[in-house]
Amino acid sequence: MGSLSIWHWLIVLLIVALVFGTKKLRNIGGDLGGAVKGFKEGMREGDNPASPDQRELPRNGTVDVEAKDKTRSSDYR
């Protein structure tokens, strides 16, 4: 039993189209394309960290943070 020929793939595609319907497959394809586009845009933004709201970490690898007062019960609601 060797690799699948083009006829096998066409039959599989036909069965998938019958089971899911072309509208649902089109929606899935659009969602997948949007996810890939968003991923590519995110990768491009990661290459350009020139925006002022992005902070660089100090060279020694430590980060200074302030601890919040956890004694107030209103924070836990």
C-alpha positions as CSV (number, residue, x, y, z in Angstrom):
1,M,0.0,0.0,0.0
2,G,2.0,3.0,-1.2
3,S,1.3,6.7,-0.9
4,L,-2.1,8.1,-1.7
5,S,-2.8,9.2,-5.2
6,I,-4.6,12.4,-6.3
7,W,-7.9,10.4,-6.5
8,H,-7.7,9.3,-2.9
9,W,-7.2,12.9,-1.8
10,L,-10.1,14.1,-3.9
11,I,-12.4,11.5,-2.4
12,V,-11.2,12.5,1.1
13,L,-11.8,16.2,0.3
14,L,-15.3,15.4,-1.0
15,I,-16.2,13.5,2.2
16,V,-14.9,16.3,4.4
17,A,-17.0,18.8,2.4
18,L,-20.1,16.7,2.7
19,V,-19.6,16.1,6.5
20,F,-18.8,19.7,7.5
21,G,-20.4,21.7,4.7
22,T,-18.6,24.3,2.6
23,K,-19.8,27.3,4.7
24,K,-18.3,25.9,7.9
25,L,-15.1,25.0,6.0
26,R,-14.9,28.6,4.6
27,N,-15.4,30.0,8.2
28,I,-12.6,27.7,9.5
29,G,-10.3,28.8,6.7
30,G,-11.0,32.5,7.4
31,D,-10.4,32.0,11.1
32,L,-7.1,30.2,10.4
33,G,-6.1,32.9,7.9
34,G,-6.9,35.6,10.5
35,A,-4.9,33.8,13.1
36,V,-1.8,33.5,10.8
37,K,-2.1,37.2,9.9
38,G,-2.3,38.2,13.6
39,F,0.7,36.0,14.3
40,K,2.7,37.7,11.5
41,E,1.8,41.2,12.7
42,G,2.8,40.2,16.3
43,M,6.2,39.0,15.1
44,R,6.7,42.2,13.1
45,E,5.9,44.3,16.2
46,G,8.3,42.2,18.3
47,D,11.1,43.1,15.9
48,N,10.5,46.9,16.4
49,P,10.5,47.6,20.2
50,A,10.7,51.3,19.6
51,S,7.4,52.1,21.1
52,P,7.7,54.2,24.3
53,D,5.4,51.9,26.4
54,Q,7.8,49.0,26.1
55,R,10.4,48.9,28.9
56,E,13.8,47.3,28.7
57,L,15.0,45.1,31.5
58,P,18.1,46.3,33.3
59,R,21.4,44.7,32.1
60,N,21.9,42.7,35.4
61,G,18.7,40.8,34.8
62,T,16.8,42.1,37.9
63,V,13.6,44.0,38.0
64,D,12.5,46.5,40.7
65,V,8.9,46.1,41.7
66,E,6.8,47.4,44.5
67,A,4.8,45.0,46.7
68,K,1.2,45.8,47.3
69,D,-0.3,45.8,50.8
70,K,-2.2,42.5,51.0
71,T,-3.8,43.1,54.4
72,R,-6.8,44.9,52.9
73,S,-9.7,42.5,52.5
74,S,-11.3,44.5,49.7
75,D,-8.6,43.3,47.3
76,Y,-9.7,39.7,47.6
77,R,-13.4,40.1,46.6
